[in-house]
Structure formats: C-alpha cells, structure tokens
Amino acid sequence: MAVTYAIPDIHGRYDLLQIAIDRIVSHAAGRPATVVTLGDYIDRGPCSRQVIERLMHWEFDHLSLVSLKGNHEAMMWQTCNNLLELERWLENGGDQTLRSYGNSDSDKFDLNLVPSSHLAWIDSLPAMHVDQHRVFVHAGVDPNVSLNQQSSQTLLWKRYRRDFAKGHGRRHVVHGHDADPSAPIRTTGRTNLDAMAWKTGRLAVGVFENDRPGGPAEILDVIGEPSTTVKS
C-alpha cells in the first residue's frame, strides 16, 4: 500500500532530519512513497542552513518530496526582502539561523550571507498539500472556508485548541506548529505532529496509508539529544 510520511517542524535540527530520512528510507524499503515536510525548517536549532540544503538537494528517486512553507520561513523571506523588521525575526530564533549562515556571535547580522537560491526556494514553497483523504499544512486550516480560499495567515499561523477535533470536510488535517512535547496529538479530524523537536530531541514522523482515511497508521519516533542551549 502506498504511504505518505509527514515530517513536522525541524527547527534547525539537522541531526534529527538525517535520522528521520534514514528511518523513512528503511521503512519504505525501496517502495515508492511521498514525503511531506510540514515547514519550520529553520530557527531555534543550530543547523538551519544545512536543513535547507538537505531538502533542496533531495536524492531519492522513489521518495517524492513535498516541502511546505512554515511561518518561520515566511519571516525569514520577509526579513531578507525588507518586509519585516529584523528584530521580529530574531525574537523568534532567527539569530540561530543567521549564525548557521556564517554570522558570528559578535557580528552585526549580515542578511547578505543568505544565498539568493535559498530565498528563491523558500519563496517557491507551497503552503498546503492535499490528497484524497488528507490536508497537509504547517499550522492548520479553517474548516468553514474552502481549501482554495484559505488565507496565508491561517495556513502558516493558525492555532488549534488542543481538543479541537474537526478536520476539513471529510479530509483529515495533518499539521505541526502547535509545539507539544507529548505529540502526536490525535483527534478524529486532525493530527498534530509537532513534538518540539528543537528542544526535546524527538521528532514524530507520521506514516499515513494513502488509500485509508484518518490519522496515522504508524508513528516513527526519531530520538536524538535534547537541547538545553537553543533559544525558545
């Protein structure tokens, strides 16, 4: 049976991304599959540049990669294009990202160290991936608005109540953004996979069977070292 793997918020934890990819490759065992990354590749953790480059240079022909945009990528792109004040991004962990691009602790941050190819890649990212039974998105969707009318604010920034159980129509919503160390949080209509990996060292990768509706058939728990040094 064809499956889709969903990788939630990585936040600069290149070490966890590498383990997750290895786990997915082993689990897929050569079978074609889709891998959806749910955004927030950058900030807070130490290796944002490496995470972006890893996703930009995907090398698995049998694993189709769909990388979605998160609110942190949106902040990075807006800041580097003078549409958002630098301080707003730094308050959300952007300093860690800029250091991964070669800014030292003592430097005045130089946005020009971010390659234009990385900004172009971020700008090209979709905010949502929809298949027969599910909506994959960074933050969430409004269940009362058609999918093609969802705002960027909703897709990138929405917050769910923990007990909110609606998906979107008959589709199950798969998202991150709402960091919770006990994730995955599963309801009848949605699954939150964001286990605060940047801090806890745990990445919860959802495995979804494409022909069956509902939540994950399996969770691949990716375990690394917790971080006590990165910024909240």
C-alpha angles and dihedrals in degrees: 000000000000114000140192121218117208119202113193132206111335099178099192096316097134089165091062093044090055092050091046092052091049090050092049093048090051093045094048090050093200095312118131113259142156124247117201118190110201100213136256096099092156145053133047096037123075105245109052095138092053092050092053093047091049092055094042090055101045110170107185112105094188093050113069109209123213112182115193128202121251130197091258092057088049091053092048093050093045093049094048089050094049093249096115131039113256092231092062091057093044090054087059097051100278091133089070090052093050091050089054086059092056105275110138124218091256097046128101099244112262112206090190089075088073106092116240088229090063092050091048090051091051091048090053096054118113119228097220142028119201128191133168097288107016150047115215113199139150101241110000148273136259105250090209096056126072114253094246090054099051115127123234088238090060097042094048105029111025118131122206126207107245092244096044105125107179122111121184112289106301093340123101114229118226115193149145128200096096097089113213123161089213094058141166091080107190129194130163093268107030146023124211110203100178107118094171090257095178089067107022097043090229124117117189109208113195121218113205125187106226096214095050126069125226137042132338121313088207142002120222104209109210110198126194136146118307115238125233096171107058124094123260 
